[in-house]
């Protein structure tokens, strides 16, 4: 919920951010909480995560040991997986199961 966008083009009473007549789906809606108006912006459903890892074993475990930044790779993968989506990881090479350091997976 946010007050950002009230009484602007993002306000559903002013078109709800629709750019043209081909846009028909309502994305945002007005909600009232304690007598004040807010715009509800729903979170997008994450269905694909594209990641970069160092090594992968044949069971699908990924090591990020040679990557400069981990960022939110695990969160992205979990979000896609929990939404029934796909996780795609580019790695330098695939190694046998059990050869990855378990502390770096």
Secondary structure, DSSP 8 states (H G I E B T S, - for coil): -BSTTTTSTTSGGGTTT--STT--S--EEEEEETTEEEEEE------EEEEE-SEEETTS-EE-TT-S--TTHHHHHHHHHHTT-EEEEE-SEEE-TT-S-GGG-
